[in-house]
Amino acid sequence: MPQNSLRWRIWTGDNQYLFFEDDGISNSGQNQNYSLREIRVYTQENQIVVDIVPRVGDWIPPEREVIVEVVGIGEQRFTDDGGAYIFRF
């Protein structure tokens, strides 16, 4: 079920995450009716970088706030419109 806000808990290190969503009701994910976000995490110049790739798929979740929390470091927020984002911690 779509959420009005999300919290992504991310750990330091070189990591890659995939965040998949669909309407939660139908089998529409089989027809590209889903949303997929790739989240890349790496260290650059003594900073933790969280690189969020633009959303792919045909399903568009409702606009909502996303909290990006790097565990033990801090958090930043954005309103998810499906675009690319880069955060530095």
C-alpha positions as CSV (number, residue, x, y, z in Angstrom):
1,M,0.0,0.0,0.0
2,P,1.4,3.4,-0.9
3,Q,2.8,5.4,2.1
4,N,2.7,9.2,2.7
5,S,6.2,9.1,4.0
6,L,9.1,6.7,4.0
7,R,12.4,6.2,5.9
8,W,15.2,4.6,4.2
9,R,17.8,3.3,6.7
10,I,21.2,3.0,4.9
11,W,24.4,1.7,6.2
12,T,27.9,3.0,5.4
13,G,30.2,1.2,3.0
14,D,30.0,0.5,-0.7
15,N,26.4,-0.7,-1.1
16,Q,23.6,-0.8,-3.6
17,Y,19.9,-1.1,-2.7
18,L,16.8,-1.6,-4.9
19,F,13.5,-0.2,-3.7
20,F,10.5,-1.8,-5.5
21,E,6.9,-0.7,-5.2
22,D,3.6,-1.5,-6.9
23,D,-0.1,-0.9,-6.1
24,G,0.0,-3.9,-3.7
25,I,-3.3,-5.2,-5.0
26,S,-3.1,-6.4,-8.6
27,N,-0.5,-8.5,-10.5
28,S,0.3,-5.3,-12.5
29,G,4.0,-5.6,-11.7
30,Q,4.2,-8.1,-14.5
31,N,3.3,-5.4,-17.0
32,Q,5.9,-2.7,-16.0
33,N,3.3,-1.2,-13.7
34,Y,5.7,-0.8,-10.8
35,S,8.2,1.7,-9.5
36,L,11.9,0.8,-9.0
37,R,14.6,3.0,-7.4
38,E,18.3,2.2,-7.2
39,I,20.2,3.6,-4.3
40,R,24.0,3.6,-4.4
41,V,26.1,4.3,-1.4
42,Y,29.9,5.0,-1.5
43,T,32.6,7.1,0.2
44,Q,34.1,10.0,-1.6
45,E,36.5,12.6,-0.2
46,N,35.8,11.5,3.4
47,Q,32.0,11.8,2.9
48,I,29.3,9.2,2.6
49,V,27.5,9.7,-0.7
50,V,23.9,8.5,-1.2
51,D,23.1,8.5,-4.9
52,I,19.4,7.9,-5.7
53,V,18.9,7.0,-9.4
54,P,15.7,8.3,-11.2
55,R,12.6,6.0,-10.8
56,V,11.9,3.5,-13.5
57,G,8.6,1.7,-14.2
58,D,5.1,2.9,-15.1
59,W,3.6,3.0,-11.6
60,I,3.8,6.4,-10.0
61,P,3.5,6.5,-6.2
62,P,1.9,9.4,-4.5
63,E,4.1,12.4,-3.7
64,R,5.6,12.0,-0.3
65,E,8.5,12.8,2.0
66,V,11.4,10.4,2.1
67,I,13.9,10.5,5.0
68,V,17.3,9.2,4.0
69,E,19.0,8.0,7.2
70,V,22.6,6.9,7.2
71,V,22.8,4.9,10.4
72,G,25.0,6.5,13.0
73,I,25.7,9.6,10.8
74,G,22.5,11.6,10.3
75,E,19.5,12.1,8.0
76,Q,18.3,14.3,5.1
77,R,14.9,14.6,3.6
78,F,13.4,15.2,0.1
79,T,10.0,15.2,-1.6
80,D,10.0,12.3,-4.0
81,D,9.1,13.3,-7.5
82,G,10.9,10.4,-9.2
83,G,14.0,12.3,-10.1
84,A,17.7,11.8,-9.2
85,Y,19.1,12.9,-5.9
86,I,22.6,13.0,-4.3
87,F,23.1,13.5,-0.6
88,R,26.4,13.9,1.2
89,F,26.9,13.1,4.8
